[in-house]
Amino acid sequence: MISFILISFLIIYVFTIGILIHGFSKVSAISSNDLKPLTHFTIIVPFRNEENNLPHLVNSLSKLNYPVNLFEVLLVDDESEEIYKVEHKEFKIRVIKNERSSNSPKKDAITTAMKYVNSEWVITTDADCTVHKNWLLTVDNYIQLHKVYMIAGAVTYSINNSFLHHFQQVDLASLQGATIGSFGIGKGFMCNGANFAYKKSFFTELNGFEGNDEIASGDDVFLLQKAIKHSPEKVYYLKSKETVVTTKALNDWKSLFHQRVRWASKTSSYQSNFGKLLGLIVFTGNLSLVIAIGLTTLGLFSWITLLLLAFLKFAIDTVLIYQSHSFLTTAKIRFLLLSSLLYSFFSVSVALYSLLGKYDWKGRRF
């Protein structure tokens, strides 16, 4: 009986990932064109103790292929221990203080920044990111060509040759693949606040983060799901290599574990039923493989069946990962087999811990 259940869960998992792979291919890739830039942007960057990372972000913003009179940058300081001083730039940039009013520092930071926004569009990113020179130009062109109020974009890692970094890149490729694939089948439910744009008026119409501001994370996902529930025809995914934002990979397993726990902790609060169902399917798929490995070790499960199921899961995951990875970066995938084996145990641990445990984020305990 247990064998039948495990096999059934893994077959459902393989079928679901196959649907996401199909969805990924349905989202067309675009690039910037010769349209004259028209959109005014405010780039909002919440930060806390990022004095080492902010100069790299600001430097990448200074290289944007976009008129400096059409964008400004708001750096929202969330009680940093050191004061970040902004050097003079050709574009408008300033630091403002976060006004805390909820359990979510990042949502408070964006809400605070909205009081200073004079542009029609805002776009959020993180302090440890760098952007492509055509980032704003491509988003602007997309806005001009489509009637859109909210745009989700891609994020990738800057990595070294360590196993830890490559593990994160494989994990992120899987997440980004699922994100794009869900938009491709009309079931978008996830995005990344490091590359997320929307009209200020739309944010106001949605009442901002009202309804989920007691959840520490989710400034991106909850707002996206609220927007899709309200006006799905106004929300799009922009699949373009020129808008991929690069962020830093973490350098220790504890930080990675807590980051993933923070991401997983908001799943139960999703408004998207598809998102909840997908999370459950991914969890049961990985859990089934972990249990099957355990039972096989005890002699209670067939080695042949285990190898077949592991191969099917690895094969379907690899297709999604390679599909997404080739879009996100030109770097080679390394340690894929080892990462895939470890990932089932890692993801199950993260999911279970997120139900009961606390996590550290930016020097705070949640």
Phi, psi and omega in degrees: 000315181296324179296318180297318181295314181297316179297318180298315180298318182289327176294318177299319178300311182299317179298318181294315178297324176300322177295319179294323177299317177297317180297321179301316182290341181279342179274115185286139176276140180228169175221170180293156178230202188267014179295140178290129180301133181232332189281132173270128181242146164244120180268118182256127182231096173291141178208155176211118179054053182241033184297337179276335184265325185303320179302326180290320177296311182299322179297319179292326177292328180291343181261007181299136176275068185205141182303130184293341179278356182253007175208153173222163184237129175246114176264119184256109185278116180259073174058047177293150180285333177241146180278126178270122181261127181275125175282156180296130178232163178292332179263165182280125180213139179207159179253132176235159181270138177290138177253104185283134178214000182216189178273004184240101181302320184288320177295320177298320181297316180291320178297320177298314181299327182301334179292339183255356184280126177248355181271167178285326184242145170241152175219129184258148171210179183249159185292336181264023182251164166227154186240156176288148183299335180259017182306298182292323181299316181292319177298317178301312180300320180295319178297319181294329185266348183225147175275092189226145180245343182212136183227125174262144181227174187269156178225140176227174182255149164266118190233160170257197185267008181287155177298319181303315181293318179291327175299316179295322180294319177296317179299314181293322177299321177296314179296316180293324177297317178294322179299307182294320179299322179293324175293325182294333178257014177074024182233036181306135182214353188222149176203183181230125182295351176282355179202076190215121184237146177198158176289141177299320180296326179289320176302316179293318180299327180276359184061036175053230184265013180304131180107339178219022183282358176269353176268125190301320182252182176097021177299337180265303187297313182294322178293319178298313182293325175296319180294317180294323177293325182281310185212076184300332182287351182258000185246127184226160171253129179261105182264094182213132177297335182280352178246006178291124179266137182256130179237168183275138172285153179281156188252005175211153186292327180296314179297320179296317180298314180293324177297314181292327175296318178299318178295318184287332186295340182269354185300318183294342181262006178303141170279336182281115176294325178296318179299317178296316181296317179297317178301320180293317180296316179296318179297311182293327177297313179290321179296321180298319179293319178298315179295319180298320178297317179297315180293323178295320178299327180273000180080018184255004182215144184290132177298321181296316179296318178300313181297322179295314180294318179297321179295316180298317179293315180298319182295313183290323177297320182296321178299313180295317182296313180294321179301313181286316183299319181295334175281321188282324190203162176263357179294151180278146175280130176232156178059032185296313182297313179295319179298318181296320179293314180292327187301321181301315179292318181297312184292323177295318178297317179298313183297315181292318180295325182295338180283335187234329190268169175260166177219157177260139180208120178055039177078013179237158181252127180236000000 
